[in-house]
Amino acid sequence: MRTILTSGKGSMLVLAALLLSFIAGCSRNEPAPPVKQRPFKICQGGILATLPLIAKEKGFFREEGIAAEIELVGDGKAAMGKFLNGQCDASLTGEFPLVRQSFDRDDIVIIATLASSDNGIKVVARRDQGINELGDLAGKRIGVSKGTISGFFLDQFLKKNHIPADRITILDISHAEITDALKRGEIDAFAGSDIAYLKGKQAIPDQQRVVFTEPGLTNHAACLVVRKEWLAANPGVAHSVLKALLRAEKELSQNSEELTKMLSQKLNIRHDDLKSIIAEQHNKVTLDQVLLLALEDEARWMRENGVVKTKALPNYLRFLDPSVLKGIDPSAVKLK
């Protein structure tokens, strides 16, 4: 009797094990349910931040549940304008457009910076217009997009090199129009960063071109800006966006050459040119003290140069929200 009972019990256990194995096998063969995709549009201008482009091309946004759209516009001022007009969920721009807005509003906030450089902006001039050294800029026409970090840099550049602003004709030209202005002979030089710099310099033959740089003069960061109201309503989207960008940061550090080739084709930029830009950048998802100091410096400059009429400076800690980034990677937040 004992033998029969043991055999029956053993058979039942074997059948149960086979059934569980079959069910588990079926489960493994079934595809995982798709991750719900939440829309997120970035208007990007000014400094070239590659991390969003990498996150989109490598599928990191999609894997984190973000249906990302990236619109590349001419400069940071244009990117901020589209953002404030409700055409995108976030603006990716230099500090300067945000600082200008900070005197009139406090409903926007930086949740991370995605790239920074202290040598991203350059002055490019034409030798065929008699410009061979810095002093030759006097009496010439320089194009720059006013209200952007390039305009701020140009002012600091002229002061450092003792070139009086009243001896220069400065023309307000958007980054998107710089190349055509050079070809039409409307300007003798221009100040621009990244894509504007690359496209502009290509309009001047190599032997007729001179480039002036001033490393360390200004810091230039790509700030991911959202509305405070949007962030309060969509913390999960912000969390997923930053997770995807942190993955892109790691990917770039490990596969820089491969990604640079991919992006150069996508952006229609020569590989060596793009490589040189990325080499000058710190491509990190962060919020740090350097950003805070840059915001304050640019605000003081605006006040001293009559761009704004108020005497009081905004408290820029109110324009930084490290909560989402800190929740993912506390070491990425370096604010004192």
Beta strands, then each sheet from edge to edge (+ up, - down):
strand 1: 38-44
strand 2: 66-72
strand 3: 90-93
strand 4: 108-117
strand 5: 121-126
strand 6: 141-144
strand 7: 169-172
strand 8: 189-193
strand 9: 209-212
strand 10: 220-227
strand 11: 287-288
strand 12: 333-334
sheet 1: 2+ 1+ 3+ 10- 4+
sheet 2: 7+ 6+ 8+ 5- 9+
sheet 3: 11+ 12+
end
